């Protein structure tokens, strides 16, 4: 009887070979991309999460000066004066 031989398919292997400057270059580019995404996330978080102040600009409302320090005061929509109400 004839013995059966198993045929194996040749596996394709990929090999990346980089020199030290190539590895350093990839590291610098990756660091710059991560830094950019971090700064973009901080900017987006501040612009999304900060409320619109009473004067229409971002910043938390009017600043009332007290004896010790300045504290921001946020006005509620119901507390605003209506135009032409005489007050």
ABEGO torsion letter per residue (X at the ends): XBBBBBBBBBBBBBBBBBBAAAAAAAAAAAAAAAAAAAAAAAAAAAAAABBBBAAGBBGGEBBBBBAABBBBBBBBAAABBBBGAGX
